[in-house]
Amino acid sequence: MIKMLAAVRRKPGMTHAEFLDYIEHRHGEIARTKPLGVKRYVQNHVIDSAFGVDSDSTYTQTFHRDSITELFFYNMSDLITTFSDPFTQQTTGPDAKNFADLSKQAAQLMDEVEVSEAGSPLPAWKAMLFIKKDPGVELALFFSAWDSAHDAATRQCPEIQKVLRQHVRARYLPEGDRVTSYFGPDIAVYEGVSSMWFENEADLSVFRQYQRSLFQHLSDTGVSLPSESFFVYVKEVVILDSCQ
């Protein structure tokens, strides 16, 4: 299964609570009216987050996200059919102006790789890491360096294996670029996204140790942009799921 992932922020003049209420109850209802090829639609409502690094202020160009959208499809054909359908183009897509700041949106097609499996139901606490590669680094090299950085961070923070309940890593698929314009005219891409689930809120302190180590290893190898990479703590809201 593939997924389209978008990191969304609210439009000016809207509170975080107003934004979340709108996307869950109004935009979500529009999506349920005609799912088309979408097999699963999850909104990840941001609870807390951290962006950038002290030494580089360029993060201010892209920071602040209120929800992470995940749209799952069985194949590329279903995705193309969904985004080219008149209902998507004339109803679902245009509704974004009612809640989203369409400047500097982040969206990409991803291929998921499951690192560990917790079973069902999933734990309550979830963290999502967004990693931006350096433009001069080839995609394959970035993925390899990410693998190595994850292994090194896990060795440096072995406690993560004890508290981590599920871990899914998603890799950027460039062939999805032809449909990301749906999310806005100025799209940023994050080539790597990790989703990590934990049983308890206290476990997030261990995640933080792992995250700092991971970002440091990636920065040391020069394959990522620490000022643009970020993480969020989220609450999962399932809008529709036909996979069950």
C-alpha positions in Angstrom: 0.0 0.0 0.0 1.2 3.6 -0.7 0.2 6.8 1.0 0.0 10.5 0.2 1.1 12.4 3.2 0.7 16.2 3.8 1.7 18.4 6.7 -1.0 21.0 6.9 -1.2 24.3 8.8 -4.2 26.4 9.6 -5.1 29.5 7.7 -4.5 33.0 9.2 -7.1 34.1 11.8 -8.1 30.5 12.7 -7.3 29.0 16.1 -5.8 25.5 16.4 -9.0 24.2 18.0 -11.2 25.7 15.2 -8.9 24.2 12.6 -9.1 20.7 14.1 -12.8 20.9 14.5 -13.3 21.9 10.9 -11.0 19.3 9.3 -12.4 16.4 11.4 -16.2 17.2 11.2 -16.7 19.2 8.0 -13.8 18.3 5.7 -13.8 14.8 7.0 -17.5 14.5 6.2 -16.9 15.7 2.6 -14.2 13.0 2.2 -16.5 10.3 3.5 -19.2 11.3 1.0 -17.2 10.0 -1.9 -14.0 8.2 -0.9 -13.2 7.1 -4.5 -9.8 5.2 -4.4 -8.9 6.2 -0.8 -8.8 3.1 1.3 -7.9 4.8 4.6 -7.8 8.4 5.6 -6.2 9.4 8.9 -5.8 12.9 10.4 -3.0 13.2 12.9 -3.9 16.2 15.1 -0.8 17.9 16.4 -0.5 18.1 20.2 3.0 19.5 20.4 6.0 19.9 18.1 9.6 21.2 17.6 11.1 22.8 14.6 14.6 23.7 13.4 17.8 24.3 15.3 19.1 27.2 17.4 21.9 28.0 15.0 19.8 28.3 11.9 16.7 30.5 11.5 15.7 29.2 8.1 13.2 26.9 9.8 10.9 30.0 10.2 10.1 29.7 6.5 8.4 26.3 6.9 7.6 25.8 10.6 4.2 25.3 12.3 2.0 22.4 11.4 -1.5 21.7 12.9 -2.3 18.3 11.4 -0.7 15.6 9.3 -2.9 14.0 6.6 -2.4 10.4 5.5 -4.3 9.1 2.5 -3.8 5.4 1.8 -4.2 3.7 -1.6 -3.7 0.1 -2.8 -1.9 1.3 -6.0 -0.9 4.3 -8.1 -3.9 3.8 -10.4 -6.3 4.4 -7.5 -4.4 7.5 -6.4 -4.5 9.0 -9.9 -8.2 8.2 -10.3 -9.0 9.9 -7.0 -7.1 13.1 -7.6 -8.3 13.5 -11.2 -12.0 12.9 -10.3 -14.3 16.0 -10.6 -15.5 15.5 -7.0 -11.9 15.9 -5.8 -11.1 18.8 -8.0 -14.4 20.7 -7.5 -15.5 19.8 -4.0 -12.9 18.2 -1.7 -9.9 20.2 -3.0 -11.4 23.7 -3.0 -12.7 23.2 0.6 -9.0 23.6 1.7 -9.3 27.3 1.5 -11.7 27.2 4.4 -9.1 25.9 6.8 -5.6 25.7 5.3 -2.8 28.1 4.7 -1.9 26.9 1.2 1.5 28.6 1.2 4.5 26.3 1.9 2.5 23.1 2.2 4.5 19.9 2.6 3.2 16.9 0.7 4.6 13.7 -0.9 3.8 10.2 -2.0 5.4 7.6 0.4 6.2 3.9 0.4 5.8 2.5 3.9 8.3 0.1 5.5 7.2 -1.4 8.8 10.1 -1.8 11.2 8.1 -3.2 14.2 4.6 -4.3 14.7 2.6 -3.9 17.9 -0.7 -5.4 16.9 -4.1 -3.9 17.3 -5.3 -1.6 18.7 -2.4 0.8 18.4 -1.2 2.7 21.5 -2.4 6.2 22.2 0.8 8.2 21.9 2.4 8.8 18.5 5.3 10.8 17.3 6.1 11.6 13.6 9.5 12.7 12.4 9.9 14.6 9.1 13.4 14.5 7.6 14.5 16.8 4.8 17.4 15.7 2.7 20.1 18.0 1.3 19.2 18.8 -2.3 22.7 17.7 -3.4 22.3 14.2 -2.0 21.0 11.4 -4.1 17.8 9.8 -2.8 19.3 6.3 -2.5 22.3 7.7 -0.5 19.9 9.5 1.8 17.9 6.4 2.4 21.1 4.4 3.2 22.3 7.1 5.5 18.9 7.2 7.3 19.1 3.4 7.9 22.6 3.8 9.4 21.6 6.8 11.5 18.6 4.9 12.9 20.8 2.0 13.8 23.3 4.3 15.5 20.6 6.2 17.4 19.1 2.9 18.6 22.5 1.8 19.9 23.0 5.1 21.6 19.5 5.0 23.1 18.7 1.3 23.7 15.8 2.2 25.9 13.8 3.1 22.7 13.4 -0.6 21.9 11.8 -1.2 25.3 9.1 1.5 24.9 8.5 1.5 21.2 5.3 -0.3 20.3 5.2 0.2 16.5 7.5 1.9 14.1 6.7 2.6 10.4 9.2 4.4 8.2 8.0 6.0 4.9 10.2 6.8 2.0 9.5 9.4 -0.6 8.3 8.3 -4.1 9.0 11.0 -6.7 6.3 9.6 -9.1 3.7 11.2 -6.8 4.8 14.7 -7.6 2.3 15.0 -10.4 -0.6 15.1 -7.9 0.8 17.0 -5.0 -0.3 20.3 -6.5 -3.7 19.3 -5.0 -2.3 20.5 -1.7 -1.3 23.9 -2.9 1.0 25.8 -5.3 4.2 25.8 -3.3 5.0 22.3 -2.1 7.9 21.2 0.1 9.0 17.6 0.2 10.2 15.6 3.1 12.0 12.5 1.9 11.8 10.5 5.1 9.0 10.3 7.7 8.9 8.0 10.7 5.8 7.2 12.7 6.4 5.8 16.2 3.8 4.7 18.7 4.2 4.5 22.5 2.1 3.2 25.3 2.5 6.1 27.7 3.2 9.8 27.6 6.3 9.3 29.8 7.8 7.2 27.0 8.1 10.4 24.9 11.2 11.4 26.9 12.9 8.3 25.6 11.7 9.1 22.1 13.3 12.6 22.5 16.7 11.1 23.2 16.4 8.9 20.1 15.2 11.8 18.0 18.1 14.1 19.0 20.6 11.3 18.3 19.1 10.5 15.0 19.0 14.1 13.8 22.6 14.5 15.0 23.9 11.5 13.1 22.1 12.6 9.9 23.5 16.1 10.3 27.0 14.8 10.9 26.9 12.9 7.6 25.6 16.0 5.8 22.7 14.2 4.1 19.9 16.1 5.8 18.9 19.7 6.6 18.4 19.9 10.4 16.9 23.4 10.2 14.0 22.1 8.1 13.5 18.7 9.7 11.1 18.5 12.5 8.9 16.2 14.7 5.3 16.4 16.0 3.3 14.6 18.7 -0.1 13.8 17.4 -3.5 12.2 18.2 -4.7 9.9 15.4 -8.3 10.5 14.1 -9.5 7.9 11.6 -11.8 9.5 9.1 -12.5 6.4 7.0 -11.1 2.9 6.8 -12.2 0.3 4.3 -9.3 -1.9 5.0 -10.7 -3.5 8.2 
